[in-house]
Amino acid sequence: MKHLSKLLAAATVSTMLAFLPQGAQAETPADTLIQAWAIDDIISLDPAEVFEFTASELLGNAYQGLIGYDVKDVSKIFGVVAEKWEVSEDGKTFTFTIRPGMKFASGNPITAEDAVYTLQRAVKLDKSPAFILTQFGFSADNVDAKIRKTGDMTFEFEMDKNYAPTLVLYCLTATVGFIVDSELVKSHEVDGDFGYNWLKTNYAGSGAFSIREWRANEVVALDRNDNYSGDAAPMAHAIYRHIPEASTERLLLEKGDIDIARKLGPDEIQALSSNPDIAIDKGVKGSIYYLGLNQKNEYLAKPQVRQALKYLVDYDTIADTIMKGMVIKHQAFLPLGFLGALEDNPFSLNVEKAKELLAEAGLPDGFSVTMDTRNTPDITAMAQAMQQTFAEAGIKLEIIPGDGGQTLTKYRARTHDIYIGRWGPDYQDPHTNADTFARNPDNSDDAKSKPLAWRNAWDIPEMTKKADAAVLEPDADKRAAMYVELQKESQETSPFVIMFQEIEVIARRKNVEGFIVGPSFNDNSFKAVTK
């Protein structure tokens, strides 16, 4: 990695500039993109573990997968690291050919060995996103035989069933399939950990940028990767600053101390919209906001209570005020734009209806419960609004604030009562959300698969069978109808209070152009940004 020494020196200067005391009118370095965001949800930089919004975006700009798609038309799938692929007659085996001449940031060539190692490693590590691969029948015991190198630049991907080819390809666009530099990662293996303890905070990719440094809840710094196979990024450096306060982001953007503000509220967006030096960009995401109700809680486990809470959210007021311009009301687990997405919104604030349901549950006087809440202004404000409407039915809601890492860790251990969350699809097929909201093949505490239904201890063997059948249905119209029925059943029975679909809004200095707001966070791209 000889090229790094020169980059490190230049990037250090840029980082220092980013943290200079704020003066009157500032200007960011011409070769450096500086963004302000709430980056406290970063837990890891390892593609085999990353499952959070910010880290997904980082990896989307710093790694490459086998497969990609057009962010303006996700039906257009193409090869990235994979030059081409073939599917066997029985539909169970894909044969991939690696594109020649590509390199990692380290200078190591990308070969089939890297792709095979990446996929096998993710299955064996079995971190949160591993289910995206293991759903095809892979396990730590069989993956070496099922994902196998057949030549220096070719490998086979043999599944247990003939899944829809588009599902397989979309799954390989997820961050868990981003190709890691096997030689570099293996050199950092300790006690058979597949280099996990190193890659959790380091980098081994081939994308437009390399990740130089991550300081938790403070900053992430990236440098242009001179070995990138695509067009060289115009920016030499890119920096994320952890600034979760919307008002602070607005002031920094107006003064020119940052180039892009990522965590603004409706008031800040409204104020900036009349500033001639600022541009506002928006994009509909697949992300949805929801409440997860832990079925280990004796009150939340009652079906009537689950439904009552769906009538105790003031969806319209939250969407029109707290989250104005940043969400649309949406109450089904598939986002609008996905095959089979249900557009019905059957719930609205109805305190009397909620009281009737609570009385049916034997809780006419309500109960006390806690909600784990990420301590960002938007999430906190939504939680406080629900605290008020819950109280109207006698439910005493205690809000437990924490940063993104704290609340996610607790949620993944299913030790919460209620969790207010935001879920983004991992790939552009309806199974991505059905698999987590409507499947739970094993509800035991030590289950290998831990989707959102598992996190909320919702045991649904019959619904799981329906979701499994939908993923194998070859007819698109029939498959869409199956997902509609799953969503209707979920609305009537699930421990999920699904509320909104996200509209991502960013504000940028007018001289900053080329930032792409994609349908998923790993599609957000600053590779082509110019100033």
Salt bridges, closest charged atoms under 4 A:
ASP31 OD2 - HIS237 NE2 3.83
ASP40 OD1 - ARG374 NH2 2.39
ASP41 OD1 - ARG374 NH2 3.93
ASP46 OD2 - ARG121 NH2 2.65
GLU49 OE1 - LYS200 NZ 3.06
GLU52 OE2 - ARG412 NH2 2.47
GLU57 OE1 - ARG262 NH2 2.77
GLU113 OE1 - LYS149 NZ 3.56
GLU113 OE2 - LYS186 NZ 3.11
ASP144 OD1 - LYS124 NZ 2.73
GLU156 OE1 - ARG148 NE 2.82
GLU158 OE2 - LYS146 NZ 3.44
GLU158 OE1 - ARG148 NH1 2.66
GLU213 OE1 - ARG212 NH1 3.80
GLU213 OE2 - ARG215 NH1 2.87
GLU218 OE2 - ARG215 NH2 3.01
ASP223 OD2 - ARG212 NE 3.03
ASP223 OD1 - HIS237 ND1 3.05
ASP226 OD1 - ARG224 NE 3.83
GLU254 OE2 - ARG250 NE 3.31
ASP257 OD2 - LYS255 NZ 3.88
ASP259 OD2 - LYS531 NZ 3.08
ASP281 OD2 - ARG508 NE 2.59
ASP316 OD1 - LYS329 NZ 3.07
ASP372 OD1 - LYS410 NZ 3.13
ASP378 OD2 - LYS263 NZ 3.10
ASP429 OD1 - ARG479 NH2 2.75
ASP435 OD1 - HIS431 NE2 3.74
ASP435 OD1 - ARG439 NH1 2.72
ASP445 OD1 - LYS296 NZ 2.70
ASP445 OD1 - ARG414 NH2 2.70
GLU462 OE2 - LYS465 NZ 3.49
ASP468 OD1 - ARG439 NE 2.57
GLU489 OE1 - LYS466 NZ 2.97
GLU502 OE1 - ARG422 NE 2.96
GLU504 OE2 - ARG262 NH2 2.82
GLU504 OE1 - LYS285 NZ 2.94
